Amino acid sequence: MRANVGNIDRTIRIILGLVLLSLLFLLEGPARWWGLLGIVVLATAFTRFCPAYAILGTDTCHNKPPVPGHKHEA
């Protein structure tokens, strides 16, 4: 697994994950179980890998090794 979640994305995921987990304690009835999605969001933040990003070809991680033979343009 190659990291595909960048620092800003990771911070947003941590905040969102904590907010979602708080729904378990703030809401009543079946709606409260949506808070369990916070575990998934936090897991992607801490592993720095998002399977949905991998499927869609999205990558917000900017710490990649340079491609051999590729010249950076100014």
PyMOL Python script that loads the backbone (N, CA, C, O; Angstrom):
from pymol import cmd

cmd.read_pdbstr("""\
ATOM      1  N   MET A   1       0.835  -1.180   0.000  1.00  0.00           N
ATOM      2  CA  MET A   1       0.000   0.000   0.000  1.00  0.00           C
ATOM      3  C   MET A   1       0.880   1.243   0.000  1.00  0.00           C
ATOM      4  O   MET A   1       1.728   1.419   0.875  1.00  0.00           O
ATOM      5  N   ARG A   2       0.670   2.089  -0.979  1.00  0.00           N
ATOM      6  CA  ARG A   2       1.373   3.348  -1.055  1.00  0.00           C
ATOM      7  C   ARG A   2       0.482   4.444  -0.485  1.00  0.00           C
ATOM      8  O   ARG A   2      -0.717   4.477  -0.765  1.00  0.00           O
ATOM      9  N   ALA A   3       1.054   5.333   0.305  1.00  0.00           N
ATOM     10  CA  ALA A   3       0.280   6.418   0.900  1.00  0.00           C
ATOM     11  C   ALA A   3      -0.339   7.283  -0.193  1.00  0.00           C
ATOM     12  O   ALA A   3       0.335   7.660  -1.152  1.00  0.00           O
ATOM     13  N   ASN A   4      -1.629   7.595  -0.043  1.00  0.00           N
ATOM     14  CA  ASN A   4      -2.298   8.464  -0.998  1.00  0.00           C
ATOM     15  C   ASN A   4      -3.133   9.544  -0.299  1.00  0.00           C
ATOM     16  O   ASN A   4      -3.958  10.202  -0.932  1.00  0.00           O
ATOM     17  N   VAL A   5      -2.912   9.721   1.008  1.00  0.00           N
ATOM     18  CA  VAL A   5      -3.617  10.745   1.779  1.00  0.00           C
ATOM     19  C   VAL A   5      -2.578  11.733   2.294  1.00  0.00           C
ATOM     20  O   VAL A   5      -1.684  11.363   3.055  1.00  0.00           O
ATOM     21  N   GLY A   6      -2.698  12.991   1.876  1.00  0.00           N
ATOM     22  CA  GLY A   6      -1.753  14.030   2.267  1.00  0.00           C
ATOM     23  C   GLY A   6      -2.037  14.596   3.646  1.00  0.00           C
ATOM     24  O   GLY A   6      -2.990  14.190   4.311  1.00  0.00           O
ATOM     25  N   ASN A   7      -1.205  15.533   4.072  1.00  0.00           N
ATOM     26  CA  ASN A   7      -1.298  16.084   5.429  1.00  0.00           C
ATOM     27  C   ASN A   7      -2.588  16.859   5.682  1.00  0.00           C
ATOM     28  O   ASN A   7      -3.228  16.672   6.717  1.00  0.00           O
ATOM     29  N   ILE A   8      -2.969  17.717   4.758  1.00  0.00           N
ATOM     30  CA  ILE A   8      -4.206  18.491   4.943  1.00  0.00           C
ATOM     31  C   ILE A   8      -5.405  17.555   4.927  1.00  0.00           C
ATOM     32  O   ILE A   8      -6.306  17.674   5.758  1.00  0.00           O
ATOM     33  N   ASP A   9      -5.414  16.638   3.993  1.00  0.00           N
ATOM     34  CA  ASP A   9      -6.486  15.644   3.888  1.00  0.00           C
ATOM     35  C   ASP A   9      -6.558  14.822   5.172  1.00  0.00           C
ATOM     36  O   ASP A   9      -7.644  14.524   5.668  1.00  0.00           O
ATOM     37  N   ARG A  10      -5.404  14.462   5.700  1.00  0.00           N
ATOM     38  CA  ARG A  10      -5.342  13.652   6.921  1.00  0.00           C
ATOM     39  C   ARG A  10      -5.933  14.415   8.109  1.00  0.00           C
ATOM     40  O   ARG A  10      -6.686  13.849   8.900  1.00  0.00           O
ATOM     41  N   THR A  11      -5.593  15.692   8.231  1.00  0.00           N
ATOM     42  CA  THR A  11      -6.116  16.512   9.319  1.00  0.00           C
ATOM     43  C   THR A  11      -7.632  16.624   9.237  1.00  0.00           C
ATOM     44  O   THR A  11      -8.326  16.513  10.248  1.00  0.00           O
ATOM     45  N   ILE A  12      -8.139  16.842   8.038  1.00  0.00           N
ATOM     46  CA  ILE A  12      -9.590  16.939   7.845  1.00  0.00           C
ATOM     47  C   ILE A  12     -10.256  15.618   8.200  1.00  0.00           C
ATOM     48  O   ILE A  12     -11.322  15.610   8.816  1.00  0.00           O
ATOM     49  N   ARG A  13      -9.641  14.500   7.819  1.00  0.00           N
ATOM     50  CA  ARG A  13     -10.197  13.184   8.131  1.00  0.00           C
ATOM     51  C   ARG A  13     -10.229  12.916   9.634  1.00  0.00           C
ATOM     52  O   ARG A  13     -11.183  12.322  10.138  1.00  0.00           O
ATOM     53  N   ILE A  14      -9.199  13.348  10.347  1.00  0.00           N
ATOM     54  CA  ILE A  14      -9.177  13.144  11.797  1.00  0.00           C
ATOM     55  C   ILE A  14     -10.296  13.931  12.460  1.00  0.00           C
ATOM     56  O   ILE A  14     -11.004  13.408  13.320  1.00  0.00           O
ATOM     57  N   ILE A  15     -10.456  15.188  12.060  1.00  0.00           N
ATOM     58  CA  ILE A  15     -11.525  16.020  12.629  1.00  0.00           C
ATOM     59  C   ILE A  15     -12.888  15.436  12.287  1.00  0.00           C
ATOM     60  O   ILE A  15     -13.744  15.305  13.162  1.00  0.00           O
ATOM     61  N   LEU A  16     -13.095  15.083  11.021  1.00  0.00           N
ATOM     62  CA  LEU A  16     -14.375  14.518  10.596  1.00  0.00           C
ATOM     63  C   LEU A  16     -14.656  13.192  11.308  1.00  0.00           C
ATOM     64  O   LEU A  16     -15.789  12.930  11.712  1.00  0.00           O
ATOM     65  N   GLY A  17     -13.631  12.365  11.460  1.00  0.00           N
ATOM     66  CA  GLY A  17     -13.803  11.088  12.141  1.00  0.00           C
ATOM     67  C   GLY A  17     -14.230  11.269  13.582  1.00  0.00           C
ATOM     68  O   GLY A  17     -15.101  10.546  14.066  1.00  0.00           O
ATOM     69  N   LEU A  18     -13.627  12.228  14.276  1.00  0.00           N
ATOM     70  CA  LEU A  18     -14.000  12.489  15.661  1.00  0.00           C
ATOM     71  C   LEU A  18     -15.421  13.042  15.765  1.00  0.00           C
ATOM     72  O   LEU A  18     -16.167  12.694  16.680  1.00  0.00           O
ATOM     73  N   VAL A  19     -15.785  13.902  14.822  1.00  0.00           N
ATOM     74  CA  VAL A  19     -17.157  14.441  14.808  1.00  0.00           C
ATOM     75  C   VAL A  19     -18.158  13.311  14.585  1.00  0.00           C
ATOM     76  O   VAL A  19     -19.180  13.237  15.268  1.00  0.00           O
ATOM     77  N   LEU A  20     -17.865  12.435  13.630  1.00  0.00           N
ATOM     78  CA  LEU A  20     -18.774  11.317  13.366  1.00  0.00           C
ATOM     79  C   LEU A  20     -18.883  10.390  14.576  1.00  0.00           C
ATOM     80  O   LEU A  20     -19.979   9.944  14.916  1.00  0.00           O
ATOM     81  N   LEU A  21     -17.766  10.098  15.222  1.00  0.00           N
ATOM     82  CA  LEU A  21     -17.814   9.244  16.415  1.00  0.00           C
ATOM     83  C   LEU A  21     -18.633   9.874  17.536  1.00  0.00           C
ATOM     84  O   LEU A  21     -19.273   9.167  18.314  1.00  0.00           O
ATOM     85  N   SER A  22     -18.612  11.186  17.619  1.00  0.00           N
ATOM     86  CA  SER A  22     -19.388  11.855  18.663  1.00  0.00           C
ATOM     87  C   SER A  22     -20.890  11.664  18.467  1.00  0.00           C
ATOM     88  O   SER A  22     -21.659  11.788  19.420  1.00  0.00           O
ATOM     89  N   LEU A  23     -21.313  11.363  17.232  1.00  0.00           N
ATOM     90  CA  LEU A  23     -22.735  11.120  16.980  1.00  0.00           C
ATOM     91  C   LEU A  23     -23.255   9.936  17.786  1.00  0.00           C
ATOM     92  O   LEU A  23     -24.437   9.886  18.125  1.00  0.00           O
ATOM     93  N   LEU A  24     -22.380   8.988  18.094  1.00  0.00           N
ATOM     94  CA  LEU A  24     -22.792   7.837  18.911  1.00  0.00           C
ATOM     95  C   LEU A  24     -23.305   8.282  20.275  1.00  0.00           C
ATOM     96  O   LEU A  24     -24.172   7.631  20.857  1.00  0.00           O
ATOM     97  N   PHE A  25     -22.774   9.387  20.783  1.00  0.00           N
ATOM     98  CA  PHE A  25     -23.147   9.856  22.105  1.00  0.00           C
ATOM     99  C   PHE A  25     -24.178  10.983  22.073  1.00  0.00           C
ATOM    100  O   PHE A  25     -24.873  11.222  23.060  1.00  0.00           O
ATOM    101  N   LEU A  26     -24.274  11.668  20.942  1.00  0.00           N
ATOM    102  CA  LEU A  26     -25.173  12.821  20.855  1.00  0.00           C
ATOM    103  C   LEU A  26     -26.555  12.490  20.328  1.00  0.00           C
ATOM    104  O   LEU A  26     -27.535  13.128  20.712  1.00  0.00           O
ATOM    105  N   LEU A  27     -26.645  11.498  19.452  1.00  0.00           N
ATOM    106  CA  LEU A  27     -27.927  11.157  18.845  1.00  0.00           C
ATOM    107  C   LEU A  27     -28.540   9.941  19.512  1.00  0.00           C
ATOM    108  O   LEU A  27     -27.859   9.169  20.187  1.00  0.00           O
ATOM    109  N   GLU A  28     -29.846   9.788  19.308  1.00  0.00           N
ATOM    110  CA  GLU A  28     -30.546   8.616  19.819  1.00  0.00           C
ATOM    111  C   GLU A  28     -31.212   7.904  18.653  1.00  0.00           C
ATOM    112  O   GLU A  28     -31.456   8.503  17.606  1.00  0.00           O
ATOM    113  N   GLY A  29     -31.500   6.642  18.835  1.00  0.00           N
ATOM    114  CA  GLY A  29     -32.169   5.870  17.800  1.00  0.00           C
ATOM    115  C   GLY A  29     -31.206   5.374  16.744  1.00  0.00           C
ATOM    116  O   GLY A  29     -29.992   5.383  16.945  1.00  0.00           O
ATOM    117  N   PRO A  30     -31.750   4.939  15.614  1.00  0.00           N
ATOM    118  CA  PRO A  30     -30.914   4.347  14.560  1.00  0.00           C
ATOM    119  C   PRO A  30     -29.923   5.324  13.923  1.00  0.00           C
ATOM    120  O   PRO A  30     -28.905   4.892  13.381  1.00  0.00           O
ATOM    121  N   ALA A  31     -30.197   6.618  13.976  1.00  0.00           N
ATOM    122  CA  ALA A  31     -29.312   7.607  13.350  1.00  0.00           C
ATOM    123  C   ALA A  31     -27.940   7.646  14.021  1.00  0.00           C
ATOM    124  O   ALA A  31     -26.954   8.028  13.392  1.00  0.00           O
ATOM    125  N   ARG A  32     -27.872   7.258  15.276  1.00  0.00           N
ATOM    126  CA  ARG A  32     -26.609   7.327  16.003  1.00  0.00           C
ATOM    127  C   ARG A  32     -25.564   6.390  15.434  1.00  0.00           C
ATOM    128  O   ARG A  32     -24.367   6.632  15.591  1.00  0.00           O
ATOM    129  N   TRP A  33     -25.993   5.323  14.775  1.00  0.00           N
ATOM    130  CA  TRP A  33     -25.048   4.328  14.252  1.00  0.00           C
ATOM    131  C   TRP A  33     -24.261   4.837  13.058  1.00  0.00           C
ATOM    132  O   TRP A  33     -23.267   4.228  12.665  1.00  0.00           O
ATOM    133  N   TRP A  34     -24.697   5.951  12.475  1.00  0.00           N
ATOM    134  CA  TRP A  34     -23.899   6.571  11.418  1.00  0.00           C
ATOM    135  C   TRP A  34     -22.554   7.029  11.968  1.00  0.00           C
ATOM    136  O   TRP A  34     -21.598   7.212  11.214  1.00  0.00           O
ATOM    137  N   GLY A  35     -22.486   7.209  13.257  1.00  0.00           N
ATOM    138  CA  GLY A  35     -21.246   7.616  13.898  1.00  0.00           C
ATOM    139  C   GLY A  35     -20.137   6.591  13.757  1.00  0.00           C
ATOM    140  O   GLY A  35     -18.963   6.940  13.870  1.00  0.00           O
ATOM    141  N   LEU A  36     -20.479   5.340  13.512  1.00  0.00           N
ATOM    142  CA  LEU A  36     -19.468   4.308  13.334  1.00  0.00           C
ATOM    143  C   LEU A  36     -18.643   4.520  12.071  1.00  0.00           C
ATOM    144  O   LEU A  36     -17.553   3.962  11.943  1.00  0.00           O
ATOM    145  N   LEU A  37     -19.143   5.308  11.150  1.00  0.00           N
ATOM    146  CA  LEU A  37     -18.355   5.637   9.959  1.00  0.00           C
ATOM    147  C   LEU A  37     -17.094   6.413  10.343  1.00  0.00           C
ATOM    148  O   LEU A  37     -16.121   6.448   9.590  1.00  0.00           O
ATOM    149  N   GLY A  38     -17.124   7.024  11.507  1.00  0.00           N
ATOM    150  CA  GLY A  38     -15.953   7.743  11.994  1.00  0.00           C
ATOM    151  C   GLY A  38     -14.747   6.833  12.157  1.00  0.00           C
ATOM    152  O   GLY A  38     -13.611   7.281  12.002  1.00  0.00           O
ATOM    153  N   ILE A  39     -14.975   5.562  12.467  1.00  0.00           N
ATOM    154  CA  ILE A  39     -13.874   4.607  12.612  1.00  0.00           C
ATOM    155  C   ILE A  39     -13.173   4.414  11.270  1.00  0.00           C
ATOM    156  O   ILE A  39     -11.944   4.367  11.209  1.00  0.00           O
ATOM    157  N   VAL A  40     -13.945   4.304  10.209  1.00  0.00           N
ATOM    158  CA  VAL A  40     -13.378   4.128   8.864  1.00  0.00           C
ATOM    159  C   VAL A  40     -12.585   5.362   8.462  1.00  0.00           C
ATOM    160  O   VAL A  40     -11.482   5.255   7.927  1.00  0.00           O
ATOM    161  N   VAL A  41     -13.152   6.526   8.721  1.00  0.00           N
ATOM    162  CA  VAL A  41     -12.489   7.782   8.356  1.00  0.00           C
ATOM    163  C   VAL A  41     -11.181   7.941   9.137  1.00  0.00           C
ATOM    164  O   VAL A  41     -10.166   8.348   8.571  1.00  0.00           O
ATOM    165  N   LEU A  42     -11.203   7.624  10.426  1.00  0.00           N
ATOM    166  CA  LEU A  42      -9.988   7.695  11.226  1.00  0.00           C
ATOM    167  C   LEU A  42      -8.954   6.668  10.775  1.00  0.00           C
ATOM    168  O   LEU A  42      -7.757   6.954  10.770  1.00  0.00           O
ATOM    169  N   ALA A  43      -9.403   5.488  10.401  1.00  0.00           N
ATOM    170  CA  ALA A  43      -8.476   4.449   9.934  1.00  0.00           C
ATOM    171  C   ALA A  43      -7.742   4.901   8.672  1.00  0.00           C
ATOM    172  O   ALA A  43      -6.540   4.673   8.538  1.00  0.00           O
ATOM    173  N   THR A  44      -8.458   5.535   7.756  1.00  0.00           N
ATOM    174  CA  THR A  44      -7.804   6.016   6.536  1.00  0.00           C
ATOM    175  C   THR A  44      -6.842   7.159   6.846  1.00  0.00           C
ATOM    176  O   THR A  44      -5.832   7.322   6.162  1.00  0.00           O
ATOM    177  N   ALA A  45      -7.149   7.945   7.868  1.00  0.00           N
ATOM    178  CA  ALA A  45      -6.252   9.033   8.248  1.00  0.00           C
ATOM    179  C   ALA A  45      -4.960   8.496   8.849  1.00  0.00           C
ATOM    180  O   ALA A  45      -3.876   8.979   8.520  1.00  0.00           O
ATOM    181  N   PHE A  46      -5.064   7.506   9.722  1.00  0.00           N
ATOM    182  CA  PHE A  46      -3.876   7.011  10.411  1.00  0.00           C
ATOM    183  C   PHE A  46      -3.031   6.079   9.555  1.00  0.00           C
ATOM    184  O   PHE A  46      -1.819   5.997   9.749  1.00  0.00           O
ATOM    185  N   THR A  47      -3.648   5.375   8.610  1.00  0.00           N
ATOM    186  CA  THR A  47      -2.864   4.518   7.716  1.00  0.00           C
ATOM    187  C   THR A  47      -2.359   5.286   6.503  1.00  0.00           C
ATOM    188  O   THR A  47      -1.488   4.810   5.775  1.00  0.00           O
ATOM    189  N   ARG A  48      -2.918   6.491   6.287  1.00  0.00           N
ATOM    190  CA  ARG A  48      -2.578   7.352   5.150  1.00  0.00           C
ATOM    191  C   ARG A  48      -2.887   6.687   3.808  1.00  0.00           C
ATOM    192  O   ARG A  48      -2.285   7.018   2.786  1.00  0.00           O
ATOM    193  N   PHE A  49      -3.825   5.754   3.824  1.00  0.00           N
ATOM    194  CA  PHE A  49      -4.231   5.072   2.599  1.00  0.00           C
ATOM    195  C   PHE A  49      -5.747   5.038   2.537  1.00  0.00           C
ATOM    196  O   PHE A  49      -6.406   4.627   3.492  1.00  0.00           O
ATOM    197  N   CYS A  50      -6.299   5.472   1.408  1.00  0.00           N
ATOM    198  CA  CYS A  50      -7.739   5.459   1.190  1.00  0.00           C
ATOM    199  C   CYS A  50      -8.032   4.561  -0.012  1.00  0.00           C
ATOM    200  O   CYS A  50      -7.625   4.884  -1.128  1.00  0.00           O
ATOM    201  N   PRO A  51      -8.734   3.436   0.195  1.00  0.00           N
ATOM    202  CA  PRO A  51      -9.047   2.545  -0.920  1.00  0.00           C
ATOM    203  C   PRO A  51      -9.861   3.234  -2.022  1.00  0.00           C
ATOM    204  O   PRO A  51      -9.673   2.940  -3.203  1.00  0.00           O
ATOM    205  N   ALA A  52     -10.755   4.139  -1.647  1.00  0.00           N
ATOM    206  CA  ALA A  52     -11.543   4.854  -2.653  1.00  0.00           C
ATOM    207  C   ALA A  52     -10.641   5.717  -3.530  1.00  0.00           C
ATOM    208  O   ALA A  52     -10.853   5.798  -4.740  1.00  0.00           O
ATOM    209  N   TYR A  53      -9.637   6.362  -2.934  1.00  0.00           N
ATOM    210  CA  TYR A  53      -8.682   7.148  -3.714  1.00  0.00           C
ATOM    211  C   TYR A  53      -7.915   6.249  -4.680  1.00  0.00           C
ATOM    212  O   TYR A  53      -7.660   6.635  -5.821  1.00  0.00           O
ATOM    213  N   ALA A  54      -7.551   5.060  -4.227  1.00  0.00           N
ATOM    214  CA  ALA A  54      -6.802   4.130  -5.082  1.00  0.00           C
ATOM    215  C   ALA A  54      -7.636   3.724  -6.295  1.00  0.00           C
ATOM    216  O   ALA A  54      -7.116   3.646  -7.408  1.00  0.00           O
ATOM    217  N   ILE A  55      -8.922   3.468  -6.086  1.00  0.00           N
ATOM    218  CA  ILE A  55      -9.812   3.076  -7.183  1.00  0.00           C
ATOM    219  C   ILE A  55      -9.997   4.230  -8.163  1.00  0.00           C
ATOM    220  O   ILE A  55     -10.002   4.031  -9.378  1.00  0.00           O
ATOM    221  N   LEU A  56     -10.149   5.443  -7.618  1.00  0.00           N
ATOM    222  CA  LEU A  56     -10.396   6.619  -8.463  1.00  0.00           C
ATOM    223  C   LEU A  56      -9.118   7.235  -9.026  1.00  0.00           C
ATOM    224  O   LEU A  56      -9.181   8.125  -9.874  1.00  0.00           O
ATOM    225  N   GLY A  57      -7.972   6.771  -8.565  1.00  0.00           N
ATOM    226  CA  GLY A  57      -6.705   7.311  -9.051  1.00  0.00           C
ATOM    227  C   GLY A  57      -6.365   8.668  -8.454  1.00  0.00           C
ATOM    228  O   GLY A  57      -5.573   9.416  -9.028  1.00  0.00           O
ATOM    229  N   THR A  58      -6.954   8.994  -7.311  1.00  0.00           N
ATOM    230  CA  THR A  58      -6.710  10.268  -6.643  1.00  0.00           C
ATOM    231  C   THR A  58      -5.568  10.113  -5.655  1.00  0.00           C
ATOM    232  O   THR A  58      -5.407   9.063  -5.034  1.00  0.00           O
ATOM    233  N   ASP A  59      -4.777  11.171  -5.515  1.00  0.00           N
ATOM    234  CA  ASP A  59      -3.647  11.135  -4.597  1.00  0.00           C
ATOM    235  C   ASP A  59      -3.413  12.541  -4.069  1.00  0.00           C
ATOM    236  O   ASP A  59      -3.099  13.445  -4.843  1.00  0.00           O
ATOM    237  N   THR A  60      -3.560  12.741  -2.758  1.00  0.00           N
ATOM    238  CA  THR A  60      -3.327  14.057  -2.167  1.00  0.00           C
ATOM    239  C   THR A  60      -2.005  14.107  -1.413  1.00  0.00           C
ATOM    240  O   THR A  60      -1.683  15.115  -0.785  1.00  0.00           O
ATOM    241  N   CYS A  61      -1.249  13.034  -1.475  1.00  0.00           N
ATOM    242  CA  CYS A  61       0.058  12.965  -0.803  1.00  0.00           C
ATOM    243  C   CYS A  61       1.120  13.528  -1.746  1.00  0.00           C
ATOM    244  O   CYS A  61       1.319  13.003  -2.841  1.00  0.00           O
ATOM    245  N   HIS A  62       1.800  14.591  -1.325  1.00  0.00           N
ATOM    246  CA  HIS A  62       2.770  15.257  -2.180  1.00  0.00           C
ATOM    247  C   HIS A  62       4.199  14.798  -1.927  1.00  0.00           C
ATOM    248  O   HIS A  62       5.127  15.317  -2.547  1.00  0.00           O
ATOM    249  N   ASN A  63       4.396  13.846  -1.039  1.00  0.00           N
ATOM    250  CA  ASN A  63       5.736  13.356  -0.717  1.00  0.00           C
ATOM    251  C   ASN A  63       6.049  12.115  -1.545  1.00  0.00           C
ATOM    252  O   ASN A  63       6.096  11.003  -1.020  1.00  0.00           O
ATOM    253  N   LYS A  64       6.258  12.313  -2.819  1.00  0.00           N
ATOM    254  CA  LYS A  64       6.528  11.205  -3.720  1.00  0.00           C
ATOM    255  C   LYS A  64       7.980  11.278  -4.177  1.00  0.00           C
ATOM    256  O   LYS A  64       8.532  12.368  -4.327  1.00  0.00           O
ATOM    257  N   PRO A  65       8.594  10.126  -4.396  1.00  0.00           N
ATOM    258  CA  PRO A  65       9.949  10.157  -4.932  1.00  0.00           C
ATOM    259  C   PRO A  65       9.925  10.659  -6.375  1.00  0.00           C
ATOM    260  O   PRO A  65       8.957  10.410  -7.093  1.00  0.00           O
ATOM    261  N   PRO A  66      10.971  11.360  -6.810  1.00  0.00           N
ATOM    262  CA  PRO A  66      10.983  11.866  -8.181  1.00  0.00           C
ATOM    263  C   PRO A  66      11.033  10.725  -9.185  1.00  0.00           C
ATOM    264  O   PRO A  66      11.633   9.679  -8.938  1.00  0.00           O
ATOM    265  N   VAL A  67      10.398  10.949 -10.306  1.00  0.00           N
ATOM    266  CA  VAL A  67      10.376   9.964 -11.392  1.00  0.00           C
ATOM    267  C   VAL A  67      11.676  10.081 -12.155  1.00  0.00           C
ATOM    268  O   VAL A  67      12.032  11.176 -12.590  1.00  0.00           O
ATOM    269  N   PRO A  68      12.404   8.972 -12.332  1.00  0.00           N
ATOM    270  CA  PRO A  68      13.673   9.038 -13.076  1.00  0.00           C
ATOM    271  C   PRO A  68      13.458   9.554 -14.489  1.00  0.00           C
ATOM    272  O   PRO A  68      12.545   9.113 -15.187  1.00  0.00           O
ATOM    273  N   GLY A  69      14.298  10.488 -14.907  1.00  0.00           N
ATOM    274  CA  GLY A  69      14.220  11.016 -16.266  1.00  0.00           C
ATOM    275  C   GLY A  69      13.213  12.137 -16.437  1.00  0.00           C
ATOM    276  O   GLY A  69      13.106  12.703 -17.525  1.00  0.00           O
ATOM    277  N   HIS A  70      12.472  12.473 -15.389  1.00  0.00           N
ATOM    278  CA  HIS A  70      11.476  13.528 -15.477  1.00  0.00           C
ATOM    279  C   HIS A  70      12.086  14.833 -15.033  1.00  0.00           C
ATOM    280  O   HIS A  70      12.667  14.906 -13.950  1.00  0.00           O
ATOM    281  N   LYS A  71      11.967  15.872 -15.849  1.00  0.00           N
ATOM    282  CA  LYS A  71      12.519  17.186 -15.507  1.00  0.00           C
ATOM    283  C   LYS A  71      11.400  18.092 -15.008  1.00  0.00           C
ATOM    284  O   LYS A  71      10.332  18.169 -15.615  1.00  0.00           O
ATOM    285  N   HIS A  72      11.652  18.767 -13.913  1.00  0.00           N
ATOM    286  CA  HIS A  72      10.678  19.708 -13.370  1.00  0.00           C
ATOM    287  C   HIS A  72      10.783  21.026 -14.101  1.00  0.00           C
ATOM    288  O   HIS A  72      11.876  21.571 -14.258  1.00  0.00           O
ATOM    289  N   GLU A  73       9.642  21.545 -14.553  1.00  0.00           N
ATOM    290  CA  GLU A  73       9.629  22.814 -15.263  1.00  0.00           C
ATOM    291  C   GLU A  73       9.355  23.943 -14.277  1.00  0.00           C
ATOM    292  O   GLU A  73       8.627  23.759 -13.301  1.00  0.00           O
ATOM    293  N   ALA A  74       9.933  25.100 -14.531  1.00  0.00           N
ATOM    294  CA  ALA A  74       9.753  26.246 -13.651  1.00  0.00           C
ATOM    295  C   ALA A  74       8.500  26.991 -13.985  1.00  0.00           C
ATOM    296  O   ALA A  74       8.186  27.992 -13.341  1.00  0.00           O
TER     297      ALA A  74
END
""", "prot")
cmd.dss("prot")
cmd.show_as("cartoon", "prot")
cmd.util.cbc("prot")
cmd.orient("prot")
